[in-house]
Amino acid sequence: MTKDERRVVSPWNIANVLTVIRLALVPFFVFCLFLPGTGWRLAALGVFAVASFTDHLDGELARRYGLITDFGKIADPIADKALTGAALVCLSILDELPWWVTAVILGRELGITLLRLMLIRRAVIPASYGGKVKTVLQIAAIVLYIVPWVPDVVRWVVMGAAVVVTVVTGGDYVVRAIKLRRVARRARGE
């Protein structure tokens, strides 16, 4: 099949709809998190859990059924960062998570997202195993901070692991992007 014969995938597909839903859930999550009381905390947890699950589900559906689109390549990481970023910022505003943790994680996420957008026309660097571990650790750490009765030491251990893996995988992504750029230059004869 030539480049011109490839199947055109509509941006209106289930994977992209789930990405948009995840993005739309962010304000509801923030609203619930800022309201006082355990009930609202648990509501925030529920919204966060549903939104996090859509992240896994949309990627799985896109790969399995060939629903990968340019919109999805851009919107999916933005929706992911909006959800985790909102959670981290809100927890810092509530004085439950130190701002330096939020700054380190968001700095890495923003930097890698910008790097992905710069590379999107040349190639997509696939998510590494470390990147998947990073995502799971970040989600787990955020969940532990949302749940009101979790001991601080448990929160700190998981968040500490999330910060370390976030920084290490960010460095790995930069190294892989540099190598990809070199390969692309050689292929173009530069």
N, C-alpha and C positions, 0 to 999 in steps of 0.2 A: 504494500500500500504506500503510495507516495504521500508527500506532505499535504498536497492539495486534496487527496482522497480521504483524509482522516475524518472520522465522525465528529460532527460539531455537537458539542454538549451545551445545552441551554443553561444559562446561569440560574434559571428557575427550576432547581432540582432539590430533592429532599436534603442533600448534604448542605447546600447553601441556605436553605430555609432554616435548618437547625442552627447554623452559624448566626443567622439574623436573630433567631429566638434567643440564643445565648446573649447576644449583645443587648437585646431588649430587656432581658432579665436583670441586667446590672443595676438600673435605677431602683427596681423593686427590692433587690438585695440590700442596697445602701439604705433605703427607707426603713426596712425592717431592722437592720443592724443598729440604727441610731435611736430607735424607739426603746424606752426603758422596759425592763421586765424579762423574765426567763422565757415567757411565751414568744415574745418578739425575737429573742435570740435564737430560739429553736426554729422560728419561721425563716429567719435569715439563713440558718443552716440548711433548711430544706430547699430554699431558692438556690443557694450556692451549690448544693449537691446536684440538683436537677441541671443547672447550668454547666457544671463540671462534667456531668455524664454526657451532655450533648457534644462536648468537645471530643470525647472518645468516639461517640456514635457517628458524628458527621465525618470524621476521618476514615473510619471503618467503611462506611457506606460509599464514600467517594472512591476509595481504592478498590473495593470489591466490585462496584458496578461501573467503574470508569467515568465517574461524575466529576472529575477534576477540571476546574475552570480557572481562568485568570482571576475572576471575582473571588473565588474560594481561596486561591493562593494568597490574596491580599487580605480579605476579610477575616479569614480564620485566625491568623496570628493577632490581628487587631482585637478581635473578640476575646481571645485568650488573655491578652495583656490587659484589656479593659476590666475583665472579671477579677483577675488576680491583683491588678493594680488598685482597683477600687477597694478590694478587701484589705490590702496592706495599708493604704492611705487611711481608710476609715479606722482601722485598728490603731494606727498611730495617732490619729486625731483624738480617739477615745482614750489615749494614753495607756494602751494595753500592750503596744509593741513599740520598741525604740525606733525613732526616725531613721537612724543609721541603717537598720536592717532594711527598711522600706527603700531607702536611697540606693543601697547596694543592689538589691534585687531589681528594682525598676530601672536603674542605670544599665545593668546588663541586658535586661529584656528590651529596652528601647534601642540600645546599641545594636543588638543582634537583629532586631526587626528592621532597622534602617539598613543594615548590611544585606539582609535578605532582599529588601526592595531594590537595592542597587544591583544585585546579582540576578534578579528575576528574569531578565531577558537572556542572560547567558546560560544559566543553569539553576537548578534547585538543589541545594545541599540537603540530602535526606536527613531526617531526624536520627540522631545516634541513640544508642542504648542509654548513654549518660543523659541525653536530653529527656528521654522518657522517665528516667529515674528522677531527674530534676523536677519535672512536672508533677509526678506522684508525691514527692517530698513537699513541694510547695503547697499542693492541695491539702495534704495531710496536716501540715503545720497550720495552715489557715483554719482548717476545721477544728483543730485542737484549741486555737485561740477563740473561736466563735463559741464553742461549748463552754458554758460558765463554770462547770465543776471540775475541770481538768487541772491537776496539780501543775504549778509553774515549772517545776523541773522537767516534766514530760514535754511541755510546750517548748522550752528552751532547747532541749536535746534535739527534737525533731526540726525546729526552726534553724538551729545551728547547722545541722546536716544539710538542710535545704540551701542555706547560704553558701556553704562550702561547695556543694555540687553545682550550684548556680554559677559561681565564679569559675570553677574548673571547666565546666562545659562551655561557658562563654569563651574562654581562652582557646579551647579545642575548636570551636566553631570558627574563630578568627583564623587559626592556623589552616583549617580546611579551606576557607574562602581564599586565602592567599595562594595556596597550592592550585586551586581551581582556576584562579586568575592567571597564574603562570602557564598552566596547561592551555588555556584559551588563547593566550598571546602566542604561544608556540604554534598552535594550530592555525592561527592567522598569519604566521610568518613574521611576527614583530620581533 
